[in-house]
């Protein structure tokens, strides 16, 4: 039975991850990168590898006389939003042109690039111009193209941290219901399952609240504070980016979680299957708003690894937090009961930790790529900091498993276990804060891709 449940979870993860195989890079442009044209074009056509949000697209032009323009942008056709057309003003002077563009990537983070073309002569005054209605958020000519509030803003980092703090206990609650509760004595199962489900429901409600804050923060980062709450802005975030689809998936998974956790008692086949579906959906939704989904190669593998990273953290640290609330911290629980829960939890914790470490190694190798990049980039130093905190958590976990576990059910060992678990979870919260910053930090591979984009673009 456990083997079938594991196979179902893996199948769900791989199937969902394989749906995310698409990228944000610029495939072609008219005029092309480095091209010399006889007369000034009336419009710049940008063809991307996947659908983009035209309302958050931003294109600027520096002409041969040094004048700067913010170009109105519109999709070439309402049904072809992978192609954007930026209207060139009639007053653009010939010479060396530099066109800079910015769109919202599939992971919700900005994707940027530049084109350099040479124009020999201005276009005749009576040349027809592209007449499609531009995006409503076109910026004034003197506005900076860089967003004032983005994924790395401190407030957005705190919102993302809150999301992780709610997500992991929810995943952990289902992990306990699937793995730990069935290992307890029959007389203890229903009470433990009921208490675990109660904590899971609280985490689910908290995650819904933080999800609303994340949606507002994402809209602000793409459209600015003034238009962030406009229904069209919210709709474009949800419609055109994988981040938006992942947000919808997460909310749907949380709604399903609330339905499953309301069952009395929260055990049986419905809870088991529902828990697998919910946990898998939450893992993929988390991965679809991070670096994995923006990768140019191996997206399905990286999304699967990222999802396993989240699920491993939930099965270890999230479940540990739930157990602290329902079994370890309350003084009314007898030492023998605490010992039984700890013994039943040990295999889940070891499996979760193994999944966290292995998947994290896969992601780190892909995103960093070399030892020089590890020590020579902001992302690399943050990753080293995360590894340091994780080492501290693992050390405390080893003490709980190898030293305090065998000493149970003595009362002194229970008291020491409570303090050790609280320390482990405090370090876990710090780990999630570092992760919240890391997710918004460009990886060394992404920085290299941006440098390449300044020179040329991928061929069509």
C-alpha positions as a printed Julia matrix, in Angstrom:
460×3 Matrix{Float64}:
   0.0    0.0     0.0
   2.77   2.46    0.89
   4.56   1.62   -2.36
   1.4    2.42   -4.33
   0.98   5.73   -2.51
   4.6    6.65   -3.21
   4.2    5.75   -6.88
   1.08   7.91   -7.1
   2.86  10.89   -5.54
   5.86  10.58   -7.88
   3.58  10.23  -10.92
   1.66  13.36   -9.94
   4.86  15.35   -9.46
   6.4   14.34  -12.78
   3.14  14.84  -14.7
   2.65  18.33  -13.29
   6.29  19.31  -13.76
   6.31  18.19  -17.4
   3.54  20.7   -18.13
   5.93  23.55  -17.31
   8.41  22.92  -20.15
   8.51  26.39  -21.72
  10.79  29.39  -21.41
  10.78  33.17  -21.51
  13.73  34.01  -23.74
  13.51  36.15  -26.85
  13.51  33.86  -29.89
  13.59  36.47  -32.65
  13.09  40.14  -33.38
  12.41  42.44  -36.31
  14.83  44.1   -36.92
  17.29  41.42  -35.82
  20.1   41.91  -33.3
  23.02  43.68  -34.99
  21.1   44.37  -38.22
  21.63  47.53  -40.27
  18.47  48.96  -41.86
  18.17  51.66  -44.51
  15.36  53.62  -42.83
  14.06  53.77  -39.3
  11.48  51.05  -38.54
   8.05  52.17  -37.39
   7.85  49.34  -34.89
  10.02  46.76  -33.12
   8.59  43.2   -33.14
   9.69  40.9   -30.31
   8.89  37.18  -30.54
   9.22  35.25  -27.28
   9.34  31.5   -26.71
   6.13  31.53  -24.64
   3.14  33.71  -23.82
   3.97  36.97  -22.08
   1.93  39.54  -20.2
   1.65  42.6   -22.46
   0.42  44.83  -19.62
   3.68  44.42  -17.69
   6.0   44.61  -20.73
   8.3   47.61  -20.85
  10.38  48.64  -23.91
  12.72  51.63  -24.16
  14.67  53.05  -27.09
  17.87  55.09  -27.06
  18.31  56.55  -30.58
  21.35  57.78  -32.46
  21.08  61.28  -30.98
  20.97  60.01  -27.41
  17.25  60.62  -26.98
  15.41  58.15  -24.72
  11.87  56.95  -25.45
   9.5   54.59  -23.67
   7.71  52.74  -26.47
   4.0   51.87  -26.32
   3.65  48.07  -26.43
   0.82  45.9   -27.7
   0.45  42.25  -28.72
   0.69  41.7   -32.47
  -2.67  39.94  -32.26
  -4.96  39.29  -29.25
  -4.52  35.55  -29.77
  -0.75  35.72  -30.31
   0.59  37.18  -27.07
   4.0   35.62  -27.61
   4.68  38.46  -30.1
   4.82  42.05  -28.87
   5.03  45.14  -31.06
   6.62  48.33  -29.73
   5.75  51.51  -31.67
   8.73  53.69  -32.62
   8.07  57.46  -32.47
   8.51  59.53  -35.63
  11.17  61.72  -34.01
  13.68  58.92  -33.41
  17.04  59.95  -34.92
  19.11  57.58  -37.11
  22.35  56.05  -35.92
  23.1   53.37  -33.36
  19.9   52.3   -31.59
  19.67  50.39  -28.34
  16.33  48.75  -27.51
  15.92  47.45  -23.95
  12.96  45.25  -22.99
  11.58  43.82  -19.77
   8.78  41.28  -19.32
   7.43  39.22  -16.44
   9.06  35.79  -16.53
   7.22  32.53  -16.01
   8.42  32.47  -12.4
   7.07  36.0   -11.89
  10.5   37.63  -11.83
  11.53  40.24  -14.42
  13.31  39.01  -17.57
  15.33  41.6   -19.47
  17.32  41.93  -22.66
  18.64  44.38  -25.22
  18.85  44.75  -29.01
  21.34  46.84  -30.93
  20.55  47.92  -34.48
  21.95  50.53  -36.83
  19.62  52.92  -38.7
  21.0   54.83  -41.7
  18.15  57.3   -42.27
  14.95  58.5   -40.65
  11.64  57.21  -41.96
   9.56  59.59  -44.14
   7.23  61.74  -42.07
   4.11  60.28  -43.7
   5.08  56.64  -43.0
   2.1   54.83  -41.36
   2.7   53.83  -37.76
   1.58  50.76  -35.87
  -1.91  51.65  -34.69
  -2.81  48.96  -32.13
  -3.84  50.29  -28.74
  -0.8   50.25  -26.44
  -0.79  48.71  -23.0
  -2.54  50.93  -20.46
   0.46  51.13  -18.16
   2.87  52.64  -20.68
   5.41  54.66  -18.7
   6.31  58.32  -19.32
   9.48  58.9   -21.28
  11.59  59.82  -18.24
  10.55  56.85  -16.08
  13.19  54.36  -14.97
  12.69  50.91  -16.44
  13.69  49.21  -13.19
  10.78  48.32  -10.91
  10.78  50.1    -7.54
   9.24  47.08   -5.79
  10.26  43.65   -6.99
  10.61  40.07   -5.76
  13.67  41.01   -3.7
  12.02  43.89   -1.83
  12.17  43.35    1.97
   8.39  43.43    2.36
   7.94  40.87   -0.43
  10.6   38.66    1.2
   8.67  38.76    4.48
   5.45  37.82    2.69
   7.21  34.91    0.99
   8.67  33.85    4.36
   5.2   33.83    5.86
   4.04  31.64    2.99
   6.75  29.09    3.76
   5.96  29.18    7.48
   2.34  28.24    6.69
   3.08  25.85    3.81
   5.45  23.46    5.6
   3.15  22.69    8.57
   0.31  21.97    6.14
   2.48  19.52    4.2
   3.73  18.16    7.51
   0.21  17.55    8.78
  -0.58  15.34    5.79
   2.77  13.56    6.13
   1.91  12.72    9.74
  -1.55  11.47    8.79
  -0.09   9.32    6.02
   3.0    7.92    7.75
   3.11   8.49   11.51
  -0.48   8.1    12.72
  -0.87   4.57   11.25
   2.23   3.51   13.24
   0.73   4.48   16.61
  -1.21   2.21   18.9
  -4.84   1.8    17.85
  -6.17   3.6    20.92
  -4.06   6.69   20.19
  -4.62   7.04   16.46
  -7.95   8.86   16.34
  -7.05  11.46   18.95
  -3.67  12.14   17.34
  -5.2   12.34   13.86
  -7.85  14.79   15.06
  -5.26  17.06   16.7
  -2.97  16.92   13.67
  -5.87  17.77   11.34
  -6.79  20.73   13.55
  -3.3   22.2    13.27
  -3.34  21.48    9.52
  -6.54  23.47    9.12
  -5.01  26.44   10.94
  -1.97  26.28    8.63
  -4.25  26.08    5.58
  -6.22  29.17    6.59
  -2.98  31.03    7.27
  -1.64  30.01    3.87
  -4.78  31.37    2.18
  -4.29  34.71    3.91
  -0.63  34.91    2.93
  -1.52  33.85   -0.63
  -3.73  36.93   -0.95
  -0.82  39.1     0.23
   1.51  37.39   -2.27
  -0.86  38.13   -5.14
  -1.01  41.81   -4.23
   2.78  41.97   -3.85
   3.29  40.3    -7.22
   0.9   42.69   -8.91
   2.7   45.67   -7.33
   6.06  44.34   -8.55
   4.79  44.07  -12.13
   2.35  46.99  -12.47
   3.31  49.46   -9.74
   1.44  50.39   -6.59
  -1.08  52.65   -8.33
  -2.6   49.97  -10.54
  -1.8   46.84   -8.53
  -5.37  46.24   -7.33
  -6.95  46.94  -10.7
  -8.84  43.81  -11.83
  -7.05  43.92  -15.2
  -3.66  43.94  -13.46
  -4.59  41.04  -11.17
  -6.05  39.17  -14.12
  -2.89  39.59  -16.2
  -0.74  38.2   -13.37
  -2.94  35.12  -13.11
  -3.4   34.66  -16.85
  -0.01  35.2   -18.46
   2.58  33.87  -15.98
   3.3   30.44  -14.59
   3.54  32.2   -11.24
  -0.17  33.05  -11.6
  -1.13  29.52  -12.6
   0.86  28.19   -9.65
  -0.92  30.64   -7.34
  -4.29  29.36   -8.55
  -3.11  25.78   -8.1
  -1.93  26.48   -4.58
  -5.22  28.08   -3.58
  -7.16  25.16   -5.08
  -4.94  22.67   -3.23
  -5.46  24.5     0.06
  -9.23  24.48   -0.48
  -9.07  20.71   -1.06
  -6.91  20.35    2.04
  -9.55  22.07    4.16
 -12.2   19.68    2.85
 -10.06  16.6     3.52
  -9.0   17.74    7.0
 -12.61  18.35    8.06
 -13.45  14.65    7.83
 -14.24  12.9    11.12
 -12.03  11.09   11.83
  -9.36  12.36    9.42
  -8.21   8.86    8.49
  -9.05   6.35    5.79
  -8.64   6.13    2.03
 -10.04   9.6     1.3
  -7.51  11.22    3.62
  -4.65   9.19    2.19
  -5.41   9.87   -1.46
  -6.43  13.47   -0.79
  -3.25  14.03    1.2
  -1.07  12.75   -1.65
  -2.86  14.97   -4.18
  -2.72  18.04   -1.95
   0.94  17.6    -1.0
   1.98  16.99   -4.61
   0.05  20.04   -5.82
   1.55  22.24   -3.1
   5.06  21.06   -3.97
   4.68  21.74   -7.69
   3.0   25.11   -7.05
   5.92  26.17   -4.88
   8.43  25.05   -7.52
   6.54  26.86  -10.29
   7.17  30.23   -8.64
  10.93  29.76   -8.25
  14.12  29.49  -10.29
  13.41  25.94  -11.5
  10.58  26.92  -13.83
  12.67  29.69  -15.42
  15.5   27.34  -16.39
  16.33  27.04  -20.07
  16.9   23.26  -19.96
  15.66  20.34  -17.88
  12.66  22.22  -16.54
  10.65  19.1   -15.68
  13.55  17.57  -13.76
  14.28  20.77  -11.88
  10.63  21.42  -11.03
  10.33  17.84   -9.75
  13.48  18.3    -7.65
  12.21  21.63   -6.33
   8.86  20.09   -5.44
  10.61  17.22   -3.62
  12.7   19.85   -1.83
   9.53  21.46   -0.49
   7.91  18.13    0.37
  11.06  16.93    2.13
  11.18  20.1     4.21
   7.5   19.69    5.05
   7.86  16.03    6.0
  10.79  16.87    8.29
  10.52  20.39    9.69
   6.83  21.01    8.99
   5.79  17.74   10.62
   8.15  18.41   13.54
   6.42  21.74   14.15
   3.01  20.07   14.16
   4.25  17.39   16.57
   5.61  20.06   18.9
   2.12  21.54   19.15
   0.11  18.34   19.46
   2.41  15.89   21.26
   5.76  17.14   22.51
   5.11  20.56   24.05
   1.87  19.95   26.01
   2.74  18.98   29.6
  -0.39  16.82   29.85
   1.11  14.17   27.55
   2.8   11.31   29.39
   6.41  10.48   28.64
   5.5    7.08   27.21
   3.15   8.7    24.69
   5.82  11.18   23.63
   8.3    8.32   23.19
   5.87   6.41   20.98
   5.3    9.46   18.76
   9.03  10.14   18.45
   9.74   6.54   17.43
   6.96   6.65   14.83
   8.21  10.0    13.51
  11.89   9.03   13.09
  11.52   7.25    9.69
   9.51  10.15    8.28
  12.08  12.69    9.48
  14.96  10.71    8.0
  13.16  10.31    4.66
  12.24  13.99    4.54
  15.77  15.07    5.38
  17.2   12.77    2.69
  14.78  14.13    0.08
  15.63  17.7     1.13
  19.4   17.17    0.86
  19.42  15.18   -2.39
  16.99  17.47   -4.22
  18.81  20.51   -2.86
  22.08  19.15   -4.24
  20.54  18.73   -7.69
  19.16  22.27   -7.66
  22.37  23.8    -6.33
  24.49  22.08   -8.97
  22.25  23.34  -11.76
  21.78  26.9   -10.5
  25.41  27.48   -9.48
  27.37  25.28  -11.87
  30.89  25.78  -10.48
  32.84  26.32   -7.28
  33.93  29.75   -8.52
  30.29  30.79   -8.93
  29.51  29.44   -5.46
  32.03  31.76   -3.81
  31.82  34.58   -6.33
  28.12  35.41   -6.37
  25.48  36.68   -3.97
  23.4   33.6    -4.69
  26.34  31.35   -3.86
  27.0   33.02   -0.49
  23.33  32.85    0.42
  23.35  29.18   -0.5
  26.39  28.6     1.73
  24.56  30.38    4.55
  21.56  28.13    4.0
  23.8   25.06    4.13
  25.29  26.32    7.39
  21.87  26.7     9.01
  20.81  23.31    7.66
  23.89  21.74    9.22
  22.85  23.15   12.61
  19.35  21.75   12.2
  20.73  18.36   11.21
  23.02  18.35   14.25
  20.11  18.99   16.62
  18.05  16.37   14.81
  20.85  13.84   15.23
  20.99  14.6    18.95
  17.23  14.09   19.23
  17.43  10.81   17.32
  20.61   9.24   18.71
  20.87  10.66   22.24
  17.46  11.78   23.49
  15.34   9.21   21.67
  16.9    6.18   23.35
  16.6    7.94   26.75
  12.84   8.24   26.43
  10.41   7.87   28.16
  12.28   9.39   31.12
  10.92  12.77   32.21
  14.32  14.57   31.99
  14.75  13.34   28.42
  11.3   14.66   27.5
  12.17  18.1    28.9
  15.46  18.17   26.97
  13.63  17.01   23.84
  11.2   19.9    24.06
  14.02  22.43   24.27
  15.95  20.77   21.47
  12.92  20.64   19.16
  12.22  24.33   19.78
  15.83  25.13   18.87
  15.58  22.99   15.76
  12.43  24.8    14.65
  13.93  28.23   15.38
  16.8   27.37   13.06
  14.22  26.05   10.6
  12.48  29.43   10.58
  15.84  31.09    9.89
  16.44  28.59    7.08
  13.11  29.56    5.49
  13.98  33.26    5.75
  17.25  32.67    3.9
  15.3   30.65    1.32
  12.83  33.52    0.88
  15.76  35.79   -0.03
  17.46  33.13   -2.15
  14.39  32.61   -4.34
  14.45  36.29   -5.36
  18.22  36.37   -6.02
  19.43  35.75   -9.6
  21.39  32.53   -9.92
  24.89  32.58  -11.47
  23.49  30.87  -14.57
  20.77  33.53  -14.91
  23.34  36.3   -14.55
  25.42  34.66  -17.3
  22.32  34.45  -19.49
  21.64  38.16  -18.95
  25.22  38.98  -19.98
  24.74  36.92  -23.15
  21.48  38.67  -23.87
  23.32  41.99  -23.92
  25.36  40.68  -26.85
  22.81  38.76  -28.86
  19.6   36.76  -28.79
  18.72  33.14  -29.34
  18.1   32.32  -32.98
  14.53  31.66  -34.07
